[in-house]
Amino acid sequence: MRICVGICLLLALALPVQADQTLVMARSNAKAAHVMDVLKETLPEYGYSVAHVQRCDGGMAEFDYKTDFYRVVFFGKVEEVRRILARHPEMSPYLPLKIAVIAENNETLLAAMDPRALAPMFPDDAELQLQLSRWYNDIQAMLDEMRQLKK
């Protein structure tokens, strides 16, 4: 539970960029459990593996944030992550990638860090710059699919 809170704080504090450049978000009219199931099916279609799903409901309740569904999906491409971490171990707090799935009223909110927000940290690595853009494009495409889900 504290891990989820730590992840949220890390994402909020780790990057010295404007908030509007840090998050990629989407809303879906579908129920959170359904969105989660579809997201876990969609990730492999983009070549990603689900590394872990973390429940955060309890941890958030300790901070008086009431939700019946709050999960963080950790995902990535194993070889891609290993290759990047071998060159840039300082990327470890940001990998694997993460998408939060949160029930909010009758909707589901999905939020992920915009990987391109990391670009200023690595101005001389053109390969990593391209990878950050690819991750952004994939996350955006997956979130667009989640937006289209029906109840």
HELIX and SHEET records of a PDB file:
HELIX    1   1 ARG A    2  LEU A   13  1                                  12    
HELIX    2   2 ALA A   19  GLN A   21  5                                   3    
HELIX    3   3 ALA A   32  GLU A   45  1                                  14    
HELIX    4   4 ASP A   57  ALA A   61  1                                   5    
HELIX    5   5 VAL A   78  ARG A   87  1                                  10    
HELIX    6   6 PRO A   89  TYR A   94  5                                   6    
HELIX    7   7 PRO A  115  MET A  121  5                                   7    
HELIX    8   8 ALA A  126  ARG A  147  1                                  22    
SHEET    1   A 5 LEU A  23  SER A  28  0                                        
SHEET    2   A 5 GLU A 107  MET A 113 -1                                        
SHEET    3   A 5 LEU A  97  GLU A 104 -1                                        
SHEET    4   A 5 TYR A  70  GLY A  76 -1                                        
SHEET    5   A 5 SER A  49  ARG A  55 -1                                        
END                                                                             
